[in-house]
Amino acid sequence: MSSTPPATAYRPTVHRVHPSAAPPRRSPLGNYAQDQINPATLSKPTPVMSDTTTPAPAPSDPTPETPTHVNAFINKELIDEINLADEVATEASSVTYAAALATKSIDAAYVADLTAKIVEANGYMTDAGDKSAKRKSTTITEQKRRATLLECIAVVQACAKLKYADLKDPLRATYYIGVQFSSSRTLLKSSSQAILNRLAAEPLDNVKPEDIAALQAARDAYVAAQTTQTDDQVGITIAHSLFEAKVKVIAQMRRHIQYAVDAIWPCSRTTNAAVRVAFKLLADHPAR
């Protein structure tokens, strides 16, 4: 009996391919994997500015605009009254209403007087505004002159400290050493004059005649600036008072015209609505 040879295990043939010839493997995301390594799709590096590259010029500061004057110190209600009265006076001067208004003592002379008062009031308001702007400029001047005066005082005080080195020396007080002049304008004026008087009575070592002259000139300039500022404030107050008083008269005359309109063209008639609105009255309500 012949023997059967043992069965050989099946071994599949494996075909090895060189890596360079291997086809590209597809990604589940399509061509995304290939795109990631495609040189055409790679982002280019950001160029680095060399030391010799001229930087872009910095933007220049915009030219400051000239500030527009605003009468912030004037009550807005007063300004509104002036504008309202001007509109009412303009309508009252129309020939369309002249004859009817004359029957209620609102003639051409009355309207002209109201118009003149409005012009005068505007003049007071402008004058007050100009003085207010001038006062701001004077304040800046005063601050600069004050700084100059303090510098001149410091020069004298430095020499006084050399002569009276002892902190407890009572003569240091005659030069106002350690005094805070910022607390009062009056203190600065009086103390600077007292220092000048002291130097005239007893010369101080190392204080030159030109130092004394500079101190005197700085004090005179500072006092002059204060006087101008005070005058400006007084002018503002007077102009404001005149303006306010004039507006009161204007308001009374404006109401007189509106009361006349209310009587001639009452709100009970709808045909009068246009006239009433022209004179700043409610079409369906009587004047208050």
C-alpha positions as CSV (number, residue, x, y, z in Angstrom):
1,M,0.0,0.0,0.0
2,S,1.5,3.2,-1.1
3,S,1.8,6.1,1.3
4,T,0.3,9.5,0.4
5,P,2.7,12.5,0.8
6,P,1.6,15.1,3.3
7,A,-0.3,18.1,1.9
8,T,1.6,21.3,1.5
9,A,0.1,24.4,3.2
10,Y,-1.2,27.0,0.7
11,R,1.0,30.1,0.5
12,P,-0.3,33.0,-1.6
13,T,2.2,34.6,-3.9
14,V,3.2,38.1,-2.7
15,H,4.2,40.5,-5.5
16,R,6.6,43.1,-4.1
17,V,6.6,46.4,-5.8
18,H,9.4,49.0,-5.5
19,P,8.3,52.0,-3.3
20,S,9.1,54.4,-6.0
21,A,6.6,52.7,-8.3
22,A,3.8,52.5,-5.7
23,P,0.7,54.5,-6.7
24,P,-0.4,57.3,-4.4
25,R,-2.7,56.2,-1.7
26,R,-6.1,57.9,-1.8
27,S,-7.3,59.5,1.3
28,P,-10.9,59.1,2.6
29,L,-11.0,62.9,2.1
30,G,-10.4,62.7,-1.6
31,N,-7.3,64.6,-2.8
32,Y,-7.0,66.6,0.4
33,A,-3.9,64.5,1.5
34,Q,-2.2,65.2,-1.8
35,D,-3.1,68.9,-1.7
36,Q,-1.4,69.2,1.6
37,I,2.0,68.3,0.2
38,N,1.5,70.0,-3.2
39,P,4.1,72.8,-3.5
40,A,1.7,74.9,-5.4
41,T,-0.7,75.0,-2.5
42,L,1.9,75.7,0.2
43,S,1.7,79.1,1.7
44,K,4.6,81.3,1.0
45,P,6.7,82.6,3.9
46,T,6.1,86.1,5.0
47,P,9.0,88.3,3.8
48,V,11.1,89.8,6.7
49,M,11.8,93.5,6.5
50,S,15.5,94.0,6.2
51,D,17.4,96.6,8.3
52,T,17.8,98.7,5.2
53,T,14.1,98.8,4.4
54,T,12.6,102.3,4.9
55,P,9.6,102.1,7.2
56,A,6.4,103.7,6.3
57,P,6.1,107.3,7.5
58,A,4.1,107.8,10.6
59,P,0.8,109.6,10.0
60,S,1.0,113.2,10.9
61,D,-1.2,114.8,13.4
62,P,-4.3,116.3,11.9
63,T,-4.4,120.1,11.8
64,P,-6.3,121.2,14.8
65,E,-9.6,122.8,13.9
66,T,-10.3,126.3,15.1
67,P,-12.7,125.9,18.0
68,T,-16.2,127.2,17.3
69,H,-17.4,129.6,19.9
70,V,-20.4,128.3,21.8
71,N,-22.2,130.5,24.3
72,A,-22.3,127.7,26.9
73,F,-22.5,130.3,29.7
74,I,-25.8,131.6,28.3
75,N,-29.0,129.9,29.4
76,K,-30.3,128.0,26.3
77,E,-33.8,129.1,27.1
78,L,-32.8,132.7,26.6
79,I,-31.3,131.9,23.2
80,D,-34.4,130.0,22.3
81,E,-36.5,133.0,23.2
82,I,-34.5,135.2,21.0
83,N,-35.0,132.8,18.0
84,L,-38.7,132.5,18.7
85,A,-39.2,136.3,18.9
86,D,-37.3,136.8,15.7
87,E,-39.5,134.4,13.8
88,V,-42.7,136.0,15.2
89,A,-41.4,139.5,14.4
90,T,-40.7,138.3,10.8
91,E,-44.2,137.1,10.4
92,A,-45.7,140.3,12.0
93,S,-43.8,142.5,9.5
94,S,-45.5,140.8,6.5
95,V,-48.0,142.9,4.6
96,T,-50.3,139.9,4.7
97,Y,-51.0,140.5,8.4
98,A,-50.1,144.2,8.9
99,A,-53.6,145.6,8.6
100,A,-55.3,143.1,10.9
101,L,-52.5,143.4,13.6
102,A,-52.6,147.2,13.5
103,T,-56.2,146.9,15.0
104,K,-54.6,145.4,18.1
105,S,-51.8,148.0,18.4
106,I,-49.2,145.9,16.6
107,D,-48.2,148.4,13.9
108,A,-45.0,148.7,11.9
109,A,-43.3,150.8,14.6
110,Y,-44.0,148.1,17.2
111,V,-42.5,145.4,15.1
112,A,-39.5,147.5,14.2
113,D,-38.9,148.2,17.9
114,L,-39.0,144.5,18.7
115,T,-36.6,143.8,15.8
116,A,-34.1,146.4,17.1
117,K,-34.2,145.0,20.6
118,I,-33.4,141.5,19.2
119,V,-30.4,142.9,17.4
120,E,-29.3,144.7,20.5
121,A,-29.7,141.5,22.6
122,N,-27.6,139.5,20.1
123,G,-24.9,142.2,20.5
124,Y,-24.8,141.7,24.2
125,M,-24.6,138.0,23.8
126,T,-21.7,138.3,21.3
127,D,-19.9,140.8,23.6
128,A,-20.2,138.4,26.5
129,G,-18.9,135.5,24.3
130,D,-15.9,137.6,23.2
131,K,-15.0,138.6,26.7
132,S,-15.3,135.0,27.8
133,A,-12.9,133.8,25.1
134,K,-10.5,136.7,26.1
135,R,-10.7,135.7,29.7
136,K,-9.6,132.1,28.9
137,S,-6.6,133.5,27.0
138,T,-5.8,135.8,30.0
139,T,-6.0,132.8,32.3
140,I,-3.3,131.0,30.3
141,T,-1.2,134.2,30.3
142,E,-1.6,134.5,34.1
143,Q,-0.5,130.9,34.6
144,K,2.7,131.4,32.6
145,R,3.5,134.6,34.4
146,R,2.9,133.0,37.7
147,A,5.4,130.2,36.8
148,T,8.0,132.9,35.9
149,L,7.4,134.7,39.2
150,L,7.8,131.5,41.2
151,E,11.1,130.8,39.4
152,C,12.4,134.3,40.3
153,I,11.4,133.8,44.0
154,A,13.2,130.4,44.0
155,V,16.4,132.1,42.9
156,V,16.3,134.5,45.9
157,Q,15.2,131.7,48.3
158,A,18.1,129.5,47.3
159,C,20.6,132.3,48.2
160,A,18.7,132.8,51.5
161,K,19.1,129.2,52.4
162,L,22.9,129.4,51.9
163,K,23.0,132.3,54.3
164,Y,20.5,130.9,56.8
165,A,21.4,127.3,56.7
166,D,19.9,126.5,60.1
167,L,16.4,125.2,59.5
168,K,15.3,126.9,62.8
169,D,16.6,130.3,61.8
170,P,13.7,132.7,62.0
171,L,15.1,134.9,59.3
172,R,14.3,132.1,56.7
173,A,10.6,133.1,57.2
174,T,11.4,136.6,55.8
175,Y,12.0,135.0,52.5
176,Y,8.9,132.8,52.7
177,I,11.0,129.6,52.5
178,G,8.7,126.6,52.6
179,V,5.5,128.6,51.9
180,Q,3.0,127.1,49.4
181,F,2.1,130.0,47.2
182,S,-0.5,127.9,45.3
183,S,-3.0,128.4,48.0
184,S,-3.7,132.0,47.3
185,R,-3.1,134.6,44.6
186,T,-3.1,137.3,47.2
187,L,-0.4,135.5,49.2
188,L,1.8,135.3,46.1
189,K,1.5,139.0,45.4
190,S,2.0,140.1,49.0
191,S,4.9,137.7,49.7
192,S,6.8,138.6,46.5
193,Q,6.5,142.2,47.4
194,A,7.7,141.5,50.9
195,I,10.8,139.7,49.5
196,L,11.5,142.7,47.3
197,N,11.2,145.0,50.3
198,R,13.5,142.8,52.3
199,L,16.2,142.8,49.5
200,A,16.0,146.6,49.3
201,A,16.4,147.0,53.1
202,E,19.2,144.3,53.4
203,P,21.0,143.0,50.4
204,L,21.4,139.2,50.3
205,D,24.7,137.5,49.4
206,N,24.8,136.0,45.8
207,V,21.6,137.8,44.8
208,K,22.6,139.9,41.8
209,P,20.9,143.2,40.8
210,E,19.6,141.5,37.7
211,D,17.9,138.9,39.9
212,I,16.1,141.6,41.8
213,A,15.1,143.3,38.5
214,A,13.8,140.0,37.1
215,L,11.8,139.4,40.3
216,Q,10.3,142.9,40.1
217,A,9.4,142.6,36.4
218,A,7.9,139.1,36.9
219,R,5.7,140.4,39.8
220,D,4.5,143.4,37.8
221,A,3.6,141.2,34.8
222,Y,1.7,138.8,37.1
223,V,-0.3,141.5,38.8
224,A,-1.1,143.1,35.4
225,A,-2.5,139.7,34.2
226,Q,-4.6,139.4,37.3
227,T,-6.0,142.8,36.8
228,T,-6.9,142.1,33.2
229,Q,-8.6,138.8,34.1
230,T,-10.7,140.6,36.8
231,D,-11.8,143.2,34.3
232,D,-12.7,140.5,31.8
233,Q,-14.9,138.8,34.4
234,V,-16.6,142.0,35.3
235,G,-17.3,142.6,31.6
236,I,-18.8,139.1,31.2
237,T,-21.1,139.7,34.1
238,I,-22.3,143.1,32.9
239,A,-22.9,141.8,29.3
240,H,-24.8,138.8,30.6
241,S,-27.0,140.9,32.8
242,L,-27.8,143.3,30.0
243,F,-28.6,140.4,27.7
244,E,-30.9,138.7,30.2
245,A,-32.8,142.0,30.9
246,K,-33.2,142.6,27.2
247,V,-34.6,139.1,26.6
248,K,-37.3,139.7,29.2
249,V,-38.5,142.7,27.4
250,I,-38.4,140.9,24.1
251,A,-40.4,138.0,25.5
252,Q,-43.1,140.3,26.6
253,M,-43.4,142.0,23.2
254,R,-43.4,138.6,21.5
255,R,-46.3,137.4,23.7
256,H,-48.2,140.6,22.9
257,I,-48.1,139.9,19.2
258,Q,-49.2,136.3,19.8
259,Y,-52.1,137.4,22.0
260,A,-53.2,139.7,19.2
261,V,-53.0,136.9,16.7
262,D,-54.9,134.7,19.1
263,A,-57.7,137.3,19.2
264,I,-57.8,138.0,15.5
265,W,-57.5,134.4,14.3
266,P,-59.0,132.2,17.1
267,C,-58.4,128.5,17.3
268,S,-62.1,127.8,17.2
269,R,-62.0,128.2,13.4
270,T,-60.0,125.6,11.5
271,T,-59.4,128.0,8.7
272,N,-57.1,130.0,11.0
273,A,-54.7,127.0,11.6
274,A,-52.1,128.1,9.0
275,V,-51.9,131.7,10.4
276,R,-51.6,130.5,14.0
277,V,-48.9,128.0,13.1
278,A,-47.0,130.8,11.3
279,F,-47.0,132.8,14.5
280,K,-45.9,129.7,16.6
281,L,-49.2,129.1,18.2
282,L,-51.1,125.8,18.5
283,A,-53.7,125.5,15.8
284,D,-56.4,124.0,18.1
285,H,-55.5,125.6,21.5
286,P,-55.7,129.2,22.6
287,A,-52.5,131.1,23.6
288,R,-51.5,130.7,27.2
